[in-house]
Amino acid sequence: AIQMTQSPSTLSASVGDRVTITCRASEGIRNDLGWYQQKPGKAPKLLIYATSNLESGVPSRFSGSGSGTDFTLTISSLQPEDFATYYCLQDWDYPRTFGQGTKVEIK
Amino acid sequence: EVQVVESGGGLVQPGGSLRLSCAASGFTINTYSMNWVRQAPGKGLEWISYITSSGRTIYYADSVKGRFTLSRDNAKNSVYLQMNSLRDEDTAVYYCARDRHAEAFDIWGQGTVVTVSS
C-alpha cells in the first residue's frame, strides 16, 4: 500500500498567516492527490482535487501544488474558519490512503 | 440537494454484526462509484471499501477484508456495508463518500457511529 506521510502533525498559526502543509507519498502517484478539511464533529470536506484544482465554492486562499511524491497545501492568509484538521488522500491506487492529518490551531 | 445519508450504526458486542446503509439523494447513484471511510475516536481517516457503479468491482482495506461486505442496490439509490465479526477496533464513525470518477471524494454523509463493546 502507498504510505502518505503528512507534516507537520500540528501547526500553530495566527489569523492572516501563510500556512503550508506537506504530504509525501511512498511512491509516485502522478498528480492523483486531494486535500480535505475536517472540523470537529463534522464530515470531511473536499478542498482540492488532482493536486491543484480548487473544488467549487472553496475560497481562493487555498491552493495546492506538487507532483509525483511531494505535495503541498497552502493557505495564503489564514482565516478564523480555517482552524481545522487537514488530510491528504491519494487516489492513484487501492487501497486509498490518507495522510495522518495536520491540526491547524490558533496561536 | 445532492447528499448521502448513512444509517444503521449502533452498539454491538464483539463478534457481532451490523449493516450500514448509505442512501443517496439529489443524484443517481448508478453512475458513481462509492466509498466507505471510518474514523476511530480521536484518530485520523481510514479508507475501508470501494464499489464501482456497476457493483462488479469491490476493494477492501486489509483491516476489514473477509469480515466486511460492500454491496449496492442502484434501484434503491443505496449502498450497504455488512460488517461481521466486529472487533473493538472497529469502533468508529463510518462515512459514506461519493467517488467523483476517481478524482475525489466529493460528497460525504454526516456519518454513523458504530461502537463495539461488551
Contacts between the chains, C-beta under 8 A, distances in Angstrom:
chain1	res1	chain2	res2	distance
A	1	B	62	7.8
A	32	B	102	7.9
A	32	B	103	7.6
A	34	B	103	7.6
A	34	B	104	4.9
A	34	B	105	7.3
A	36	B	45	7.6
A	36	B	105	7.5
A	38	B	45	7.6
A	42	B	110	7.9
A	43	B	95	5.8
A	43	B	108	4.0
A	43	B	109	6.5
A	43	B	110	5.8
A	43	B	111	5.9
A	44	B	37	7.8
A	44	B	45	6.5
A	44	B	95	7.4
A	44	B	97	8.0
A	44	B	105	7.6
A	44	B	108	5.8
A	45	B	108	7.2
A	46	B	104	5.3
A	46	B	105	6.4
A	46	B	106	5.2
A	49	B	100	7.5
A	49	B	103	5.1
A	49	B	104	3.7
A	49	B	106	7.7
A	50	B	103	5.5
A	50	B	104	7.6
A	55	B	104	7.4
A	55	B	106	7.2
A	87	B	44	6.7
A	87	B	45	5.5
A	89	B	45	7.7
A	89	B	47	7.6
A	89	B	105	7.0
A	91	B	102	6.0
A	91	B	103	6.6
A	91	B	104	7.0
A	94	B	50	6.6
A	94	B	59	4.5
A	95	B	47	6.1
A	95	B	59	6.7
A	95	B	60	7.9
A	95	B	61	5.1
A	95	B	62	7.3
A	96	B	35	7.2
A	96	B	47	4.0
A	96	B	50	7.1
A	97	B	47	6.7
A	98	B	44	6.1
A	98	B	45	4.5
A	98	B	46	6.9
A	98	B	47	6.6
A	99	B	44	7.7
A	100	B	44	5.3
A	101	B	44	4.5
A	101	B	45	7.4
